[in-house]
Amino acid sequence: MVDIGIELQCDKLIVATGGMAAPKTGSTGLGYPLAEQFGHTIVETKPALTALITEKDLLNKAAGVRTTANIWFENSTREKDGNSNEANKYSETGELQITDYGISGIPVFNISRMATKGTLIHIDFIPDYSINDIVEYWAKTSDYNPKIQLGTVMDGILNTKITAVMLEKACIKYNCLLGELHLDETLNLLKLLKNYQIVVNKPRGFDFAQVTAGGVSTEEVNSLTMESKKQPGLYFAGEILDVDGICGGYNLQFAWATGATAGRNCVE
């Protein structure tokens, strides 16, 4: 007998109450205390597939811009003695969306579950070009047109708002002639283009998340039947489990597959 607010008696029960994401759709985490009553472990829940709120940065001035970029960060794992063991690198390329509160878009969603307060995000705004490519392009452009402005050249490969941010960050005027750019200015600007850095304040909350990370520990559920290893006749399916995937329909597929598996085994 468990307490779920109503009287319920059954021989078999499938718990498919979802997680905490998008509470407007009815996701309240109802299933977690139910699972705990049967002795199940609940892995800490947190928003996944969500945007990242960053510390205030000049990049916020480019809010509304969508651009192809590569984003990455590293998290160091530590041994029990506190010494650094290895660094896990999380990297995604796709359409980055710049907002007035931080960054969003599919590549951000896909790494959001691993990002925490203080995480240093690196952004490559020209992932299809190496530094050498840009240097050669600028040199040829300057030779062809010695009077061309740096801002005009950058607008040819970047959104104008991003160009403005990069030049302000590098303390270079838009109308600076490309051929008059000093070496140290060039290197600083290229570093910003290929490795712009911003700091995460926190992931956006459950109200904006598409899925929940965490939930009922999968070690306590039979993956072939979805039946609880702690309580015969109890089954779990979907987002209530500690399983979450990247964008692309994988979370929906997991919900459908585990629901079908639990349903088939529940009636046998």
N, C-alpha and C positions, 0 to 999 in steps of 0.2 A: 504494500500500500504506500503510495506517495502522495504528497500534497501538491496539486496543481491548481487549486482554487475551486475545483468542482469534483464531485464524486465520480470516480472512474474505476471500473473493474474490467480486466481483460487478461487473456492468456498471452497475447503477443501485442507489441506496440512498436510502431515506427515513429521515431522522432525526427521530423524534417521541418523544424521551426525557423530555419535560417540563422543568420548571424545578427550583427549590429548595424551593418551598413544600410544607408538610405532608410532611416526610421519612418519616413513619410509613407513608405509602402507597407508598413506593419512589422518591420524587423525590430524586435525589442529585446532579443536575447533570452526569451522565455525558456528555451530548451536547456540552457546552461545549468540553472539550479536543479532542474529535473534530473539531468545527468549526474550531478553531484550527489543527489540523494541516493543514487545507486552506486556510489563510490568511484565515479569516474573523475579523472584529472582534467581540468580545464586549462589548456595552454593560454597564456595571456593574450587577450584579444586586442587588436589595434586596426586602424583603417588601412586598407590596401587599395591599389588602383585609384589613387587620389593625387591631387596637386600638392605642391610643396610651398609653404609659406617661408619666405627667406627674409633675412635681415635687410633693412632699407638699403637700396643700392641704386646707382645711376641707371641700371638696366630697367628699373621700373618706368623710366621715361618712355620706353619703347612698348608700353602696354598696348595690347591689341595686335601686335605683330606675330605672324606665324612664319617660321622659317625652318628649313632643314638643318639639323645640327646633330652633333654627337655629344652626349653628356656622359660623364662617368664620375665615380668616386670610389674610394677605398676604405674598407673597414678592417682594422687589425684584430685578429683573434689573439687571445692571450692564454698562456699556460696557467695552471693553478698557482705557480709561484709568482705570477704577475708579469713575467717576461713576455715580450712580444713573440708570437709564434710565426704567423704569416699574415699577409694582407690579402683580403678578398676584394677583387676589383669588379664592380658592377658597371656595365657600359651598355648604352642603347643609342641607336641612331634613328631619327625619324623627324616628324614635324613637331618642333618645339613651339609652344605658345607662351609668349611673355605677357604677364599680367601686372596689375598694379600692386599685387601682394606677393608675387614670386614667379614661379614657373609652372606650366601645365603641359598637357599634350600626352600622347601615347608613350613616348620614351620616358617621360617623368613618371607616369602611372606605373610603368613596369619596374621601376627601381624604388618606388615610394615606400614599400614595406620595409626596406632595409635602411632607409634614411632616418636619422634622428636629429635632435637639437644639436647644433654644432657641426654637423656633417658638411664638409667642404665639397661643393659641386664644381666640376670643371666642365666648361662648354667650349666646343670647337665649332665656330660659326661658319667655317669653310671646310667641312670634312672631305670634300672632293678634291681639295688642292693642298699640296705640301707648301712649306715655307719657301722652298726653292722655286716652286711654280709661280708663287706670287712675286718673288724678287725678280725673276726673269720677265714676268709680264709687266711689272712696273718699269723695269729698265727699258724694255722695248717701247713701251708707251711714251716714256719720257723722251727717248731719242726721236720718236716720230713727231711728238708735239711737246716741245720744251716748256710751253706756256700752260699746259693742262694742270688744273687744280687737283690736289689730292682727293678732296671730297667728291669731285665728279667721277674720278676713277673708282673710288670705293662704292659709290652708288651703282656702279655697273655690276657689282657682285653681291651687294648687300641691300637690304631694305634701308631707305633713307633715315629712318628713326634709329636703326642700329648703327649706321655710319655716324650719326650725331653723337650717340653715346660713346662709341669707341674714340672718337676724336676728342671729346671732352675729357674722357678718362685719361687719355694720353697727353692732354694739354697741348693739342695741336689745332691750329685754325683750319677751318674748312677750305678756305681759299689759299692755303699754303701750296706753292708750286711743287709738284711731285719731284721734279729734278733738284729742288733745294732742300729736300728732307735730309736731315742729318742721319748718320748711321745709327746712333743710339736711339733716335726717335723712331727710325724704321724698325729696329729690333723690338722696342717696347710695344709698338703698335701691332706688329706681327704676333707677339706673345699674347696680347689681348685677344686677337682674332682667333688664335688657335688654342688658347688656354685661359679663357675668361673664368674668374673664380667668384663664386657667391656662397654665402653660408646659410644653411637651413636653420630656420627658427623652429618649425615643427611641420609635420604633415597636416594637410587639411583634414578636418574631423569626419566622423561617421556620416554626418549630414550630406557630405559631398563625395564620400567614398563609394565605389562600385561593388566592393566586396570586403569581407572581414578576414583578416589574418588571425590565426589562433582558433581555439575551440576545443572540442572533445579530442583528447589525445588518440591518434590513430594506432598507437601501440596497444590500446585497450579494446580495439574493434577488429573482428575477423574481416580481412579485406576481400575474401572470397564470397562471404555471405552478408556482410555489414552487420552481423550480430555482435552484441556486446560480449566481451570475454568475462565480464563481471556479473552479468545478469542474463540468464537464458530467456529468450523470448523478447528481448529488447533490441531494437535495431536503430541505426542512425543513417541518415542520408543527407547529402547536400552540404550547405555552407556551415552547418553546425559543427562539422568536423574541422580539425586543424589542417585544412588543405586549401590553398589558394594559388591560382595561376596567373599568368600574364594576360594582357588583352588579346582578344581573338576568339572569344566564345568558349575558352577552355573551362571556365568556372561553370557556365551553363551546362556544358557537356558532362562535367563531373556530377552535377546535381541530377541530371537525367539518368546517367549510368548507375549511380549509387541508389537512386530511387527505384529503378527497375530491378536491380539486384536484391535490394532489401524486400521489395514486394514479392518477387518470385520465391525467395527463401522463407518469407514469413508465412506463406500459405501451404508450404510443403509439409 
